[in-house]
Amino acid sequence: MFGTGNTKPRLGIDLAGGTSITLTAKSTDPKAISKSNMDIATGIIERRVNGMGVSEAEVQTQGDNTIIVNIPKGGDRQNAADQVGTTAKLFFRPVLAVAPSGVTAPAPTGTPSAPATGTPAATPSATAPAATGTPSAGASATKQGRTVGEALAAEGTTPSPAATGASAAPSAAATGSAAPSAAATPSAAATPPSAADLSAAMTQGTVPPELSTAFATLDCSKPEVRSAQTGPEDKAVVACSQKAENGYYEKLALGPVAVKGSDVSKAQPSLDTQTGAGWQVQLQFNGTGTDAFAKITGQLATQAPPTSQFAIVLDNQVVSHPQVNGPISGGSAVITGRFTQTEAQDLSNVLGYGALPLEFAKSDITTVSPALGSDQLKAGLVAGAIGMLLVVAYSLVYYRGLGLVSIAGLLVSAALTYSIMSLLGGGIGFALNLPAVCGAIVAIGITADSFIVYFERIRDEVREGAPLRPAVQRAWPRARRTILVSDFVSFLCAAVLYVVSVGKVQGFAFTLGLTTALDVVVIFLFTKPLITLLARRKFFLDGHPWSGLDPKRLGARPPLRSSRRRSPSSAAVKEA
């Protein structure tokens, strides 16, 4: 224990404080919530949380559709709580159309604008970039679309035919007339265009007819709307951007899934030091993903924006939709999206360990404060101390000198239990919770029971008139058999309880089984040799009244002395 540095047991949620999250599986298909899917989800969630450095976390299945995640104090509880229920379904979809969502025009001021100068206002091009970036591995981080300022300027002033280029002849307002055009002079009572009108006017690409209504009414500025977008993998869908760009979210019409996240074999964060684009996530595909990714990027590279863009969709939200400049082969890609280091690590974490086979809802989040955990730990230790003192008092009163052997055995058993729990806490992440403390208290009685069995067998031999040293040797085989049977039954009960139970009850079963196994070790390797040595001491050998082996107090029979059989003749002579 001291050699490894694990000098203290790791405490569970109820003793050290922490957060317990209850996840409930949900699915439109009742058959999807199966034991195999729940086991897969448990393993993925455990790898995710442990991958964040929260190695003390516990992930266990409870019932048919519930997973319990315990994050002890000291871990990144908030970040882990955000990730444990994330489905992390990653898809690569081609972009069909892009438009800003939730954009509103500025309120009119009621002041006439300056007269038209005859120079038509420049109409923003549908392909003017809103943000620029450096391509990475053949995929550019540039997002196509007009800036918010350009869009609002274009929609706030309706240009004349001459200004739009529809006619070669300039209008009266465009020939230098001092009177401003009606379109260029909004009145105080003019109604600004709605967000839907602005979004429709700023849409790039072609929205499929079956998605026109859903795309027009989609408002990605609302968090509940962004998280609720779903759709089949083999059909076109609408989705929202994960982050706001220039103060607004984007809504996108996306084609069927071209590459699935299950084809990602490895994901890791990296810092782009060459272009200064910041943190990014590097992906490595398997064989299927490599072929599919090269095929779709080759097709997109021949198209015009925005249909030349590739949307990276995570949990129905678009992380980014970079421009594809050419086919990407080699089985690798890079996700860029102005990530921070933490965001890149979290994204690579959930992508690297795979998507959950089910969707989960956080039905309960319970946080135990360290103060409450400390009080419960103190109460458990007090209960254990009281139990130990009662056993010690009983041993000293009833067994006297032999009671010291019982006390020494209890101390050795306690030291071994503490050491092993400390080592298991650092080795396999065993957490000592309140039921485990309860199991350790019960183990005090189990250990004392083994001592009592051996002591009573020795006393029985002394009562039969046997000297102490032979009594110790003859009593051992009989006591050993009883002790082994008793401990086997206790260990079997603990093993069955550990297998069939869930949650904190397993802590009780584990501790009970551990201490039962240690009882066999202590009674064989400590108690029996110690009593054998003490039987040679005069204090015990002569049956001192305080030794606990006084023949008079035990009601020992006098020893039977053997004598030779007398012959009838000698008996007759003696009688004569």
KOLZA-318513 format. One record per residue (C-alpha): residue number from 1; x, y, z; residue in one letter. Coordinates in steps of 0.5 Angstrom, whole numbers, plus 500, padded with zeros to 3 digits. Example, Ala and Ser with C-alpha at 12.3 -4.5 7.8 and 13.67 -1.06 7.14 Angstrom:
<recs>
1,525,491,516,A;
2,527,498,514,S;
</recs>
This chain:
<recs>
1,500,500,500,M;
2,505,505,502,F;
3,510,503,496,G;
4,504,505,491,T;
5,502,511,495,G;
6,495,509,495,N;
7,495,510,503,T;
8,487,512,503,K;
9,481,508,500,P;
10,477,512,495,R;
11,471,514,497,L;
12,464,514,493,G;
13,459,519,492,I;
14,455,518,498,D;
15,461,519,503,L;
16,466,524,499,A;
17,461,528,495,G;
18,460,528,488,G;
19,454,528,482,T;
20,450,522,481,S;
21,446,522,474,I;
22,441,518,472,T;
23,440,516,464,L;
24,433,513,462,T;
25,433,510,455,A;
26,428,512,450,K;
27,427,510,443,S;
28,421,510,438,T;
29,422,502,437,D;
30,421,498,444,P;
31,425,493,441,K;
32,431,497,441,A;
33,432,498,448,I;
34,435,491,449,S;
35,440,489,454,K;
36,446,488,448,S;
37,444,496,447,N;
38,444,498,454,M;
39,451,494,455,D;
40,454,498,449,I;
41,451,504,451,A;
42,454,503,458,T;
43,461,502,455,G;
44,461,508,451,I;
45,459,512,456,I;
46,464,509,461,E;
47,470,510,456,R;
48,467,517,455,R;
49,468,520,462,V;
50,474,516,463,N;
51,477,519,457,G;
52,476,526,460,M;
53,480,524,466,G;
54,475,523,471,V;
55,477,516,472,S;
56,473,515,479,E;
57,467,515,475,A;
58,462,509,476,E;
59,457,507,470,V;
60,452,502,472,Q;
61,446,499,469,T;
62,440,499,473,Q;
63,434,495,471,G;
64,432,495,463,D;
65,433,502,461,N;
66,437,506,466,T;
67,444,507,467,I;
68,447,511,473,I;
69,453,515,472,V;
70,457,517,479,N;
71,462,522,478,I;
72,466,523,485,P;
73,468,530,487,K;
74,474,532,484,G;
75,472,530,477,G;
76,470,535,471,D;
77,463,534,473,R;
78,459,539,469,Q;
79,463,537,463,N;
80,462,530,464,A;
81,454,531,465,A;
82,454,535,459,D;
83,457,529,455,Q;
84,454,522,458,V;
85,448,523,455,G;
86,450,526,448,T;
87,448,521,443,T;
88,454,523,438,A;
89,451,521,432,K;
90,456,523,427,L;
91,454,524,419,F;
92,457,527,413,F;
93,452,530,409,R;
94,452,534,402,P;
95,449,541,403,V;
96,443,543,398,L;
97,442,550,401,A;
98,444,555,407,V;
99,440,561,410,A;
100,441,565,416,P;
101,436,564,421,S;
102,433,569,426,G;
103,435,575,422,V;
104,431,581,423,T;
105,432,588,419,A;
106,433,594,423,P;
107,427,598,425,A;
108,426,604,420,P;
109,428,611,423,T;
110,423,615,419,G;
111,428,620,416,T;
112,429,620,409,P;
113,435,617,406,S;
114,440,621,401,A;
115,438,622,394,P;
116,440,617,389,A;
117,446,619,386,T;
118,445,615,379,G;
119,450,610,381,T;
120,446,603,382,P;
121,447,600,389,A;
122,452,594,389,A;
123,447,588,390,T;
124,451,583,394,P;
125,453,577,390,S;
126,450,570,393,A;
127,457,567,393,T;
128,460,572,397,A;
129,464,569,403,P;
130,462,571,410,A;
131,468,568,413,A;
132,475,566,410,T;
133,479,560,412,G;
134,485,556,410,T;
135,483,550,407,P;
136,485,543,411,S;
137,487,537,407,A;
138,483,539,401,G;
139,477,542,405,A;
140,476,549,406,S;
141,473,552,413,A;
142,470,558,409,T;
143,463,558,410,K;
144,459,561,404,Q;
145,454,566,405,G;
146,453,574,405,R;
147,455,578,411,T;
148,449,580,416,V;
149,451,587,414,G;
150,450,586,407,E;
151,444,582,407,A;
152,440,587,411,L;
153,443,593,407,A;
154,440,589,401,A;
155,433,588,404,E;
156,432,595,407,G;
157,433,598,401,T;
158,429,596,394,T;
159,433,598,388,P;
160,430,601,382,S;
161,430,597,376,P;
162,436,601,373,A;
163,440,599,380,A;
164,438,592,379,T;
165,441,592,372,G;
166,434,589,369,A;
167,434,595,364,S;
168,440,599,361,A;
169,437,605,362,A;
170,437,609,369,P;
171,431,611,372,S;
172,429,618,374,A;
173,432,617,381,A;
174,438,614,378,A;
175,439,620,373,T;
176,441,625,379,G;
177,434,628,380,S;
178,434,631,387,A;
179,428,628,389,A;
180,429,621,392,P;
181,426,615,390,S;
182,420,612,394,A;
183,424,605,395,A;
184,430,609,397,A;
185,426,613,402,T;
186,423,609,408,P;
187,417,612,411,S;
188,416,612,419,A;
189,410,607,418,A;
190,414,602,413,A;
191,414,595,416,T;
192,421,592,416,P;
193,421,585,413,P;
194,420,579,417,S;
195,425,574,419,A;
196,422,569,414,A;
197,423,574,408,D;
198,430,576,410,L;
199,432,568,411,S;
200,428,567,404,A;
201,432,572,400,A;
202,438,570,403,M;
203,438,563,402,T;
204,443,560,397,Q;
205,442,554,394,G;
206,436,550,392,T;
207,431,547,397,V;
208,428,541,395,P;
209,420,542,395,P;
210,419,537,400,E;
211,423,541,405,L;
212,421,548,403,S;
213,416,549,408,T;
214,420,546,414,A;
215,426,550,411,F;
216,422,556,411,A;
217,419,556,418,T;
218,425,553,421,L;
219,428,558,427,D;
220,435,556,429,C;
221,435,562,434,S;
222,431,557,439,K;
223,435,552,443,P;
224,430,547,443,E;
225,429,548,436,V;
226,436,546,434,R;
227,436,540,439,S;
228,430,537,436,A;
229,432,537,429,Q;
230,432,529,426,T;
231,431,526,420,G;
232,432,519,416,P;
233,439,518,414,E;
234,437,516,407,D;
235,433,522,406,K;
236,434,530,405,A;
237,433,534,412,V;
238,434,540,415,V;
239,439,542,420,A;
240,441,548,425,C;
241,449,550,426,S;
242,452,548,432,Q;
243,455,555,433,K;
244,452,562,432,A;
245,456,566,426,E;
246,456,573,426,N;
247,451,574,431,G;
248,446,569,428,Y;
249,445,561,427,Y;
250,445,558,420,E;
251,439,553,417,K;
252,441,548,412,L;
253,438,543,407,A;
254,442,537,407,L;
255,442,531,403,G;
256,442,524,405,P;
257,448,521,409,V;
258,454,520,405,A;
259,459,518,410,V;
260,457,515,417,K;
261,461,517,424,G;
262,461,509,425,S;
263,466,509,419,D;
264,471,513,424,V;
265,476,509,427,S;
266,480,515,430,K;
267,479,522,432,A;
268,484,526,436,Q;
269,485,534,437,P;
270,490,538,434,S;
271,493,545,434,L;
272,493,548,427,D;
273,500,552,428,T;
274,501,553,420,Q;
275,495,557,418,T;
276,493,559,425,G;
277,486,556,425,A;
278,486,554,432,G;
279,484,547,435,W;
280,481,542,430,Q;
281,479,535,430,V;
282,483,530,426,Q;
283,479,524,423,L;
284,481,517,421,Q;
285,477,513,417,F;
286,476,505,416,N;
287,476,502,409,G;
288,469,503,408,T;
289,469,510,410,G;
290,475,512,406,T;
291,472,509,400,D;
292,466,513,401,A;
293,469,520,403,F;
294,473,520,397,A;
295,467,518,392,K;
296,463,524,395,I;
297,468,529,396,T;
298,470,528,388,G;
299,463,529,387,Q;
300,462,535,391,L;
301,469,538,388,A;
302,465,539,381,T;
303,459,543,384,Q;
304,458,550,385,A;
305,457,553,392,P;
306,454,552,396,P;
307,452,545,394,T;
308,460,544,394,S;
309,460,544,401,Q;
310,460,538,406,F;
311,456,538,412,A;
312,459,535,418,I;
313,453,534,423,V;
314,453,532,430,L;
315,447,530,434,D;
316,443,533,428,N;
317,447,540,429,Q;
318,452,542,424,V;
319,459,543,427,V;
320,461,546,420,S;
321,460,545,413,H;
322,467,547,409,P;
323,468,548,402,Q;
324,471,542,398,V;
325,476,544,393,N;
326,478,537,391,G;
327,477,529,392,P;
328,480,527,399,I;
329,483,521,399,S;
330,488,517,404,G;
331,482,516,409,G;
332,483,522,413,S;
333,479,529,414,A;
334,479,535,419,V;
335,474,538,422,I;
336,475,545,424,T;
337,470,550,427,G;
338,473,555,431,R;
339,474,550,437,F;
340,477,552,444,T;
341,482,546,446,Q;
342,476,544,451,T;
343,471,543,445,E;
344,476,540,441,A;
345,478,535,446,Q;
346,471,533,448,D;
347,469,533,440,L;
348,474,528,439,S;
349,472,524,445,N;
350,465,523,443,V;
351,467,521,436,L;
352,473,517,438,G;
353,469,512,442,Y;
354,463,512,438,G;
355,456,514,438,A;
356,451,511,443,L;
357,446,506,440,P;
358,440,509,444,L;
359,438,516,446,E;
360,438,518,453,F;
361,434,523,457,A;
362,437,525,464,K;
363,431,524,469,S;
364,435,525,475,D;
365,441,529,477,I;
366,443,529,484,T;
367,449,532,487,T;
368,452,530,494,V;
369,455,536,498,S;
370,462,534,501,P;
371,459,536,508,A;
372,454,531,507,L;
373,458,526,505,G;
374,463,527,511,S;
375,457,527,516,D;
376,455,520,513,Q;
377,463,518,513,L;
378,463,520,520,K;
379,457,516,522,A;
380,459,510,519,G;
381,466,510,522,L;
382,462,511,529,V;
383,458,505,528,A;
384,464,501,526,G;
385,468,503,532,A;
386,462,501,537,I;
387,461,495,534,G;
388,469,493,535,M;
389,469,496,542,L;
390,463,491,543,L;
391,466,485,541,V;
392,473,487,544,V;
393,469,488,551,A;
394,465,481,550,Y;
395,472,477,548,S;
396,476,480,554,L;
397,470,478,559,V;
398,468,472,557,Y;
399,475,469,554,Y;
400,480,473,558,R;
401,487,472,556,G;
402,484,469,549,L;
403,481,475,548,G;
404,487,478,547,L;
405,488,474,541,V;
406,481,475,538,S;
407,483,483,539,I;
408,490,482,535,A;
409,486,478,530,G;
410,481,483,529,L;
411,487,489,528,L;
412,490,484,523,V;
413,484,483,519,S;
414,482,491,519,A;
415,489,493,517,A;
416,489,488,511,L;
417,482,490,509,T;
418,484,497,509,Y;
419,490,496,505,S;
420,487,492,500,I;
421,481,497,499,M;
422,486,503,498,S;
423,490,499,493,L;
424,484,497,489,L;
425,482,504,489,G;
426,488,506,486,G;
427,488,500,481,G;
428,481,498,479,I;
429,477,504,482,G;
430,474,501,487,F;
431,470,506,491,A;
432,468,505,499,L;
433,461,508,499,N;
434,456,507,505,L;
435,454,500,504,P;
436,461,498,503,A;
437,462,501,510,V;
438,456,497,513,C;
439,459,490,510,G;
440,466,492,513,A;
441,462,492,520,I;
442,458,486,519,V;
443,465,483,517,A;
444,467,484,525,I;
445,462,479,527,G;
446,464,474,522,I;
447,472,475,524,T;
448,470,474,531,A;
449,466,468,530,D;
450,472,464,527,S;
451,476,466,533,F;
452,470,463,538,I;
453,469,457,534,V;
454,477,455,535,Y;
455,477,457,542,F;
456,471,453,544,E;
457,474,447,541,R;
458,480,448,545,I;
459,476,449,551,R;
460,472,442,549,D;
461,479,439,549,E;
462,481,442,556,V;
463,474,440,559,R;
464,476,433,557,E;
465,482,433,561,G;
466,487,434,555,A;
467,493,438,557,P;
468,493,445,553,L;
469,498,443,548,R;
470,495,437,545,P;
471,488,440,546,A;
472,490,446,541,V;
473,493,441,536,Q;
474,487,436,537,R;
475,482,442,536,A;
476,484,445,530,W;
477,482,440,525,P;
478,475,440,528,R;
479,475,448,528,A;
480,478,448,521,R;
481,472,444,518,R;
482,467,449,521,T;
483,470,455,520,I;
484,471,453,512,L;
485,464,451,511,V;
486,461,458,515,S;
487,466,462,511,D;
488,464,459,504,F;
489,457,460,506,V;
490,458,467,507,S;
491,462,468,501,F;
492,457,465,497,L;
493,452,469,499,C;
494,456,475,498,A;
495,458,473,491,A;
496,451,472,489,V;
497,449,478,492,L;
498,454,482,488,Y;
499,452,479,481,V;
500,444,480,482,V;
501,445,487,485,S;
502,446,493,482,V;
503,449,500,484,G;
504,451,501,491,K;
505,449,494,494,V;
506,454,491,490,Q;
507,459,495,495,G;
508,456,492,501,F;
509,457,485,497,A;
510,464,486,495,F;
511,466,488,502,T;
512,463,482,505,L;
513,466,478,500,G;
514,473,481,501,L;
515,473,481,509,T;
516,470,473,509,T;
517,476,471,504,A;
518,481,475,509,L;
519,478,472,515,D;
520,480,465,512,V;
521,487,468,511,V;
522,487,471,518,V;
523,485,465,522,I;
524,490,460,518,F;
525,496,464,518,L;
526,495,468,524,F;
527,491,466,529,T;
528,493,458,529,K;
529,500,460,529,P;
530,499,465,535,L;
531,495,460,539,I;
532,500,455,538,T;
533,506,459,541,L;
534,502,462,547,L;
535,500,454,549,A;
536,508,454,550,R;
537,507,460,555,R;
538,507,458,563,K;
539,501,463,563,F;
540,497,459,559,F;
541,500,452,560,L;
542,499,452,567,D;
543,491,454,566,G;
544,492,461,570,H;
545,485,464,572,P;
546,486,470,567,W;
547,488,466,561,S;
548,481,463,559,G;
549,483,456,560,L;
550,483,455,567,D;
551,481,447,568,P;
552,477,449,574,K;
553,473,454,571,R;
554,472,450,565,L;
555,470,444,569,G;
556,475,439,567,A;
557,475,432,568,R;
558,481,429,572,P;
559,485,425,567,P;
560,484,418,566,L;
561,490,414,568,R;
562,492,407,564,S;
563,493,401,569,S;
564,495,394,567,R;
565,490,389,567,R;
566,490,385,574,R;
567,490,377,573,S;
568,485,373,578,P;
569,490,370,582,S;
570,494,377,584,S;
571,487,379,586,A;
572,485,373,590,A;
573,492,374,593,V;
574,491,381,595,K;
575,484,379,597,E;
576,487,374,602,A;
</recs>
